[in-house]
Amino acid sequence: MTILDSNPIKYRIIEGHKASLLPANVDPAKVRRFAIIGGALMLAVLVGTIMGGTDPLIGLVAAAAPLALLGLMFFLERFELAPLIVLLAAAFLPVGLPTGTGSKLVASLILTIAFVGIWFMRMLTLEKRFHLTPTPLNVPLLGFVVSTIVSLVWSNVMRDPLVNWRAFSPVQLASTVVMIMLPAAFLLVVNHVKSQRLLMAMTGLMLLAGTVGLIRQYEIAHLPINTRGMFGMWIISLSAGLAIFWQRLPTLARLMLMGLTAAWVIWGFVLHISWVAGWLPGLAALGVLVFLRSKKLAVLLLIVVVAFFYLKSAYIDTVVEAETNESGNTRLMAWEVNWRVTGKHLLFGTGPAGYASYYMSYFPRDAMATHSNYVDLLAETGIVGFGLYMWFFVALTWTGFKLCLRLKGRGDFYEGLANAAFAGTVACLVAMAIGDWLIPFAYTQTIAGFDYSVYCWIFMAAIVVIDNLTRDEAASAKTALAVQPAP
């Protein structure tokens, strides 16, 4: 295998398809030492900045420098681990840098920005071309990113002169970064996860987080684990998907996965049933998985759910009435208020988080969060951005469904994860109607919502990764069979 043949500098090859971007005459140990020493010096600058009362912005830059050096180290040696590191930071490092507002710059967002920036610079400077792993999802996803930037510019150029925009600009810029980096995390996974081993590591890390998260959710101990947003849904989908479809899984492991599924279902559907948005997506994912495995089993599950609602009808009526009064009616009112703004900015919207400024200027007493990604995205990016976003999800869902059909009967890890990722994607479509956990709104979830929104984008990307890996696997088998000498 040859890498960058046009470049006179020779690059070392590692593990066949994995290549280090270090020149052959550079010792990796020296690079690591440089990163550690440089990081220590930057941290010393940060401490001095904070102690000296200098501009906090300088302190933020100094704090980000060690992370940039860390990212550079992995870029040079094992950049395929970048998605795993982002997932690790999102789940187990719920910390961030202060921004001077009610939000914080979380570690997972900082790392995603660093890794995506390094990836882009690598293509620009070393590979001399911009390229992505071929997939039908590239066009709508990149189109959505571009439309978000256009909406940002458009909303500023065409803004209402009576609306106070100056204090709002930093919030809008931060929202734009989040709306771009979430799709970028999806592309990071698709373009750098190239092995079953790495997929298994990511899945195992998430299931470990789900197990530890139970301790927090059942209030046994307050552990630093990020269980917000669609975390519970993905634990249900991953654990149930592997337990149902990975046929060669040891019995003990299958029972443990089923227990993990049951624990999260009980926490949401039984113990916290009043929070519909908390349990409905997980139950939807479980229903999809059961339906894919067996139509008869799906009917049985439906009967169990209906029986539960019947036996607990009095309690359910109380819960539904409370939910309707608190969220259902207010959601409809919020959507009506939102249309007062969105109806006048249909093409490119009011920009990321833009309609909040119109609320505060024209009808602050009626201002309410929409609690819907569909409504938010239409208001923020207009019909152009919203159309591209929905194109992406329709294409992703269709790709996932075809993948599940193609892998049916394999009974291996790939089939289990493919079905889990597809079920989770369907559940995300449900969740977007009742919450803003896939694209966090700046004034509700804040930009720190990236921490738990990125779960969805990482594991939705598993659909494309598995699709590519299994196709390459089949192509390699056909090639090996074709070159095999005749008996």
Secondary structure, DSSP 8 states (H G I E B T S, - for coil): --S-TTSSS-EEEETTTEEEEEETTS-HHHHHHHHHHHHHHHHHHHHHHHHHT--HHHHHHHHHHHHHHHHHHHHHH-GGGHHHHHHHHHHH---EEE-SSS-EEEHHHHHHHHHHHHHHHHIIIII-S------TTHHHHHHHHHHHHHHHHHHHHT--TTS--TTTHHHHHHHHHHHHHHHHHHHHHHHH--SHHHHHHHHHHHHHHHHHHHHHHTTS---S----TTHHHHHHHHHHHHHHH-TTS-HHHHHHHHHHHHHHHIIIIIITTT-HHHHHHHHHHHHHHHHHH-HHHHHHHHHHHHHHHHHTHHHHHHHHHHHIIIIIHHHHHHHHHHHHHHTT-TTTTT-TTTHHHHHHHH-GGG------HHHHHHHHHHHHHHHHHHHHHHHHHHHHHHHHHHHTT--SHHHHHHHHHHHHHHHHHHHTTT--SSS--TTTT-GGGHHHHHHHHHHHTHHHHHHHHHHHHHHHHHHHHHHS---
